Amino acid sequence: MTDTLALQLRQLSSAEDFLQFFGVPHDLSVLNVSRLHILKRFYQYIRQEPKLPENNEQALYQCYRALLVKAYEDFVKSTPAQEKVFKVFQDVDGHQHVSLQSLKASLPARPQTTTA
């Protein structure tokens, strides 16, 4: 990544900042519900991209913009619970199952008391 674009990206701290920087039109109601999910999905798309442009700041900007649009659109058409970006949504629809046996095993042993 070129230094200029990298420096500009380091200045961004919110989903609104990213969407404005890349000129992505957005609906505030979608953003209010899904802002962290959008940024996480954007990061996932960047990591999955097999060939990010090198030595071409304009091409890299356009690639990042397309990936951000794709991430945003995921949440326009769906919900965070359906998209399952975060682990809490990946664990059986957000429900964690803990058996009684595992709870008992995690308790410290109680000293045996004797009755007289």
Summary of the structure (lengths in Angstrom):
residues: 116
radius of gyration: 22.3
end to end distance: 77.1
largest distance: 84.5
contacts: 251
relative contact order: 0.12
helix: 65%
strand: 0%
